[in-house]
């Protein structure tokens, strides 16, 4: 088991460094290619691009230690409960509420049936 970690840890560190270098370079090149000609903003350095990438990750990426599956699990359970089979009376009540909400009158065939 120790031998396995001996290879995995350095590879993981190298992968993170490689991701940071490639990500920073991509952000820097895109920024310097698009924003100065379009908006007249200044060019940025690699370190500024890496900081911008980190800031975007913090603001928009969330964090890994926050259990993201909990919200998704609750949402899936609510969706599943809404899709369960309904009795004919429940279906008709649902249709009626939707008609009232959207302002539709009953169709011609439904008005003849009542």
N, C-alpha and C positions, 0 to 999 in steps of 0.2 A: 504494500500500500504506500509506503514512504517513497518508493521508487517512482510510483505513478505521479505523486505530487511534485517530485523533483523535476519532472518534465512539464507538468501542467502550469505551475506557477510562473516560470519564466515566459512560457508561451502566452499566458494571459496578460502579463505585463507588457510584452512586446505588442500584442494585439491592441491594447489600450493606447500605447504610445503611437502606433501606426495609425489608429483611428483619429487621434488628436491631430497628428501631422497632416493627414490627408484632408480631414474635415476643415482644419484651419486654412489650408491652402485653397480648398475649393471655395470657402466663404470669401477669402481675400480676393481671389481672381474674379468671382461673380460680382462682388461689391465694386472692385476697381474697373470692371468692364461695363457695368450698367449704371451705377449711380452718379459718378462724376459727369458723364456726358448728358444724362437725362436731367439731373437736378442741380448740377454744379457743386456737388459735395466733394470733399477732399478724398484723396486716396488713403487707404489704411494699410498698416503693416501686418505682418503675419501674426504678431502677438495681439494686436487689436482685434483681428479676425477671430483668433482663438478665444479671446474674452467675449466677443459678441456671440460666438457659438455657445459658450458656457452660459451666458446670460439668457439666451433663447431657450436653452435646455432647462434652466431653472424656472423661467416664467411660463413656458408652454409645454414642457415635457413632463412635468410632475416629478414624483420621486418613486423609486422602486420599492422602498420600504413601506409605503402606504398600500394596504391591501386592495388593489384594484378589482379583484374578483368579487369582493363583497357587494359592491354596488351593482355590478353586472349580474350577480346571482339573484339579488332582490328584483332587479328589473325583469330578468327572464321569468322569474316566478310570477310576477304580476302579469306579464304578457301571456303566460301559459294559462293563468286563471281566467283571463278574459277570453281565451279561445276554447274553453271547455264547452262540450255540447250543452245546448239549452233546450228547454221544453218549448213547444210551439207557442205557449202563452208568453214566455219570456222573449222569444223572438219577435212576436207581434208588438209587445210593449216597447222593445228596443226600436223597431221600425217606426212606431208612432212618435216616440221621443225625437228620433232623427228628423222626421217630417216636420214636427213642430219647431224644432231648433232651426232648420234650414228654410222654413216657410213654405214647404210644399204641401199641396192639397193631396188627398188620396187619389190614386189613379182611377180611371173610369171603371175598370173591372172590379176594383175593390169597393167602390161606392155602390155598385149594383149588388154585390154580395151581401152588404149590410143592409 
